[in-house]
Amino acid sequence: MIGAIIGDIIGSPYEFHGRLKTTEFPLFSERSRPTDDSILTIATADSVMHNTSYPDNYRKYTRSCNAGFAPSFLKWAWSNAGPYGSYGNGSAMRVSPIAWLFNGVTAVKREAELSAKCTHNHPEGIKGAVATALMILSARKEKDKEALKSIMQELEYETEITINEIRPTYEFDPTCPGCLPQAFRCVYEAESYEEAVRLAVSLGGDSDTLACIAGSIAEAMWGIPENIRKEGMDYLAHYNPNLLTVVSEFEGHKLR
């Protein structure tokens, strides 16, 4: 989960301001901040740890944090409406805690579906959450990038197009189908957490969410360098120290 949050913070300056097509950029800057990706990831962890409903927690965190939520999600959060058929990448960006708080493919898949379908009940929205959670579970247990590819292929995602092929023409795409294959390739072609996140930002698309998803998988594969972890958590604490308290609680709950 921390990998998702730090990826989000690293990618945040480039989502709308000067999208990059290079891996050469400062990991953190004065414009780095947690976005809705981090807030809803933490809300997911909170829901699991305290056995509260996903929609209740998503609404609670959205109403208490100003973090660039999508208009359709905000409309849902401020009403009592049901799911709205989304297949946006929000279901994938927030799912990472589930892969650390549950063991086994069946349990993780079931819980990922539950976390998604309260808002993102389109089949592609649910599939994006499941794919991300299963890759994190696989990475933390097997440390095998080929196993990640198998998960993606079983779920009928593109896996063979390379980052160098994607980058020149890739544009902002906030959907699961337009984000999951790219985030996967960032991890598949990397050899470290930092490299995976840099590749994600370098695509020049929905950079905070690409880096959030890639970072969530990369953390499970390689861990996070201590200096990057510390700086990222400092940004989170500066934004809202209460969120850091939930992250610390999660670290005590997660399965190793």
C-alpha positions in Angstrom: 0.0 0.0 0.0 2.8 2.4 0.8 4.2 1.8 -2.7 0.8 2.9 -4.2 0.8 6.1 -2.0 4.4 7.1 -2.8 3.9 6.3 -6.5 0.8 8.6 -6.5 2.8 11.4 -4.8 5.7 11.1 -7.2 3.4 11.2 -10.2 1.2 14.0 -9.0 3.1 17.0 -10.4 2.9 15.6 -13.9 -0.8 14.6 -14.3 -1.9 17.9 -15.7 1.3 20.1 -15.6 4.0 19.2 -18.1 3.5 15.5 -18.7 6.8 13.8 -19.2 8.2 11.5 -21.8 11.4 10.7 -19.9 12.5 8.9 -16.8 14.7 11.8 -15.8 12.9 13.9 -13.3 13.1 14.7 -9.6 11.1 12.1 -7.6 9.7 14.8 -5.2 9.2 18.5 -5.6 7.2 21.4 -4.1 4.2 20.3 -6.3 4.2 16.7 -5.0 1.2 15.8 -3.0 -1.2 12.9 -2.2 -4.2 12.8 -4.5 -7.5 10.9 -4.5 -5.5 7.8 -5.3 -3.8 7.9 -1.9 -6.9 8.9 0.0 -9.0 6.1 -1.3 -6.2 3.5 -0.9 -6.1 4.5 2.8 -9.9 4.3 2.9 -9.7 0.8 1.6 -7.3 -0.3 4.3 -9.4 1.4 6.9 -12.5 -0.5 5.7 -10.8 -3.9 5.9 -9.1 -3.3 9.2 -12.3 -2.1 10.9 -14.8 -4.2 9.0 -16.7 -1.1 7.7 -18.4 -0.9 4.4 -16.4 0.3 1.4 -19.0 2.9 0.2 -19.4 4.3 3.7 -15.6 4.8 4.1 -15.1 6.1 0.6 -17.7 8.7 1.2 -16.3 9.6 4.6 -12.8 10.1 3.3 -13.9 12.0 0.2 -15.9 14.4 2.3 -13.0 15.1 4.7 -10.2 15.4 2.1 -9.8 17.8 -0.8 -7.7 15.7 -3.2 -8.8 16.1 -6.8 -11.6 13.5 -6.9 -13.2 12.8 -10.3 -16.5 14.6 -10.8 -18.5 11.4 -11.3 -17.0 10.0 -8.1 -17.8 13.2 -6.2 -21.4 13.1 -7.3 -21.6 9.5 -6.0 -19.9 10.4 -2.7 -22.2 13.3 -1.9 -25.4 11.3 -2.6 -26.9 8.0 -1.7 -26.7 6.7 -5.2 -25.6 3.2 -6.2 -22.7 2.3 -8.4 -22.5 4.2 -11.6 -21.1 1.7 -14.1 -17.6 3.1 -14.2 -14.6 1.3 -15.7 -12.2 4.1 -14.7 -8.9 3.2 -13.1 -10.1 4.3 -9.7 -11.0 0.7 -8.8 -7.4 -0.4 -9.5 -5.6 2.5 -7.8 -7.3 1.9 -4.4 -7.2 -1.9 -4.2 -3.6 -2.6 -3.0 -4.3 -3.0 0.8 -6.5 -6.0 0.0 -3.6 -8.0 -1.4 -1.7 -7.5 1.9 -4.6 -8.0 4.3 -5.9 -11.3 2.7 -4.1 -14.5 1.7 -5.0 -16.7 -1.2 -6.3 -16.0 -4.7 -10.0 -16.7 -3.9 -10.1 -14.3 -0.9 -8.2 -11.5 -2.6 -10.3 -11.8 -5.8 -13.5 -11.7 -3.8 -12.5 -8.7 -1.7 -11.1 -6.8 -4.7 -14.5 -7.3 -6.5 -16.3 -6.0 -3.4 -14.1 -2.9 -3.2 -14.7 -2.1 -6.8 -18.3 -2.7 -7.5 -19.8 -0.2 -5.0 -18.8 2.4 -7.6 -17.0 0.7 -10.6 -19.5 -2.1 -11.3 -18.7 -2.2 -15.1 -17.0 -5.6 -15.8 -13.8 -3.8 -16.8 -13.7 -1.8 -13.6 -14.0 -4.9 -11.5 -11.5 -6.7 -13.7 -9.0 -3.9 -13.2 -9.2 -4.1 -9.4 -8.9 -7.9 -9.5 -5.9 -7.9 -11.8 -4.0 -5.4 -9.7 -4.8 -7.2 -6.4 -3.8 -10.6 -7.8 -0.5 -9.2 -9.2 0.4 -7.7 -5.8 -0.5 -11.0 -4.1 1.7 -12.9 -6.6 4.5 -10.4 -6.4 4.7 -10.5 -2.6 4.6 -14.3 -2.5 6.5 -15.4 -5.7 8.7 -12.5 -6.8 8.3 -13.6 -10.3 7.5 -11.2 -13.2 6.4 -14.1 -15.5 3.7 -14.9 -13.0 2.4 -11.4 -13.3 2.3 -11.8 -17.0 0.3 -15.0 -16.7 -2.3 -13.2 -14.5 -2.6 -10.4 -17.1 -2.9 -12.9 -19.9 -5.6 -15.0 -18.1 -7.6 -11.8 -17.8 -7.1 -11.1 -21.5 -5.0 -8.0 -21.2 -2.3 -7.0 -23.7 1.2 -7.9 -22.3 3.7 -7.8 -25.1 3.8 -4.2 -26.2 6.9 -2.6 -24.7 7.3 0.7 -22.9 9.4 2.1 -25.8 6.5 1.2 -28.1 3.9 2.7 -25.8 5.5 6.0 -24.8 5.6 7.9 -28.1 1.9 8.0 -28.7 0.4 7.3 -25.3 -2.0 9.9 -24.0 -4.0 10.5 -20.9 -6.4 7.5 -20.4 -8.1 7.2 -17.0 -9.7 3.8 -17.8 -8.7 0.4 -16.5 -8.2 -1.0 -20.1 -6.1 2.0 -20.9 -4.0 1.8 -17.8 -3.5 -1.7 -16.5 -1.4 -3.1 -19.4 0.9 0.0 -19.2 1.3 -0.2 -15.5 2.1 -3.9 -15.8 4.8 -3.3 -18.4 6.4 -0.7 -16.1 6.9 -3.4 -13.5 7.8 -6.1 -16.0 10.6 -4.1 -17.6 11.9 -2.7 -14.3 14.4 -4.1 -11.8 13.5 -1.9 -8.8 10.7 0.1 -7.2 12.1 3.4 -8.3 12.6 2.2 -11.9 9.0 1.0 -12.2 7.6 4.3 -10.9 9.9 6.4 -13.2 8.8 4.3 -16.2 5.1 4.9 -15.2 5.5 8.6 -15.0 7.5 8.7 -18.2 4.6 7.5 -20.3 3.0 11.0 -20.0 -0.5 9.8 -19.3 -2.5 9.7 -16.1 0.9 9.8 -14.3 -0.2 9.7 -10.7 -2.5 6.7 -11.1 -0.1 4.8 -13.4 2.7 5.3 -10.8 0.3 4.4 -8.0 -0.7 1.1 -9.7 2.8 0.3 -10.8 4.2 1.3 -7.4 1.8 -0.9 -5.6 3.0 -4.0 -7.5 6.6 -2.9 -7.4 6.6 -2.6 -3.6 5.5 -6.2 -3.3 8.2 -7.3 -5.8 11.2 -5.4 -4.5 10.3 -3.3 -1.5 10.8 0.4 -1.3 14.2 2.1 -0.6 14.2 3.6 2.9 15.0 7.1 1.7 12.1 7.1 -0.8 9.7 5.6 1.8 10.7 8.3 4.4 10.3 11.2 2.0 7.0 10.0 0.7 5.6 9.5 4.2 6.8 13.0 5.1 4.6 14.4 2.3 1.7 12.3 3.5 2.1 13.5 7.1 2.4 17.1 6.0 -0.9 16.7 4.0 -2.8 15.0 6.8 -1.1 13.3 9.8 -4.3 11.3 10.5 -3.8 9.5 7.2 -0.3 8.5 8.4 -1.9 7.0 11.5 -4.0 4.7 9.4 -0.9 3.7 7.3 1.0 2.8 10.5 -1.9 0.7 11.7 -2.0 -1.1 8.3 1.7 -1.9 8.6 0.9 -3.7 11.8 -2.0 -5.7 10.3 -0.6 -6.7 6.9 0.4 -10.2 6.2 4.1 -10.7 5.4 
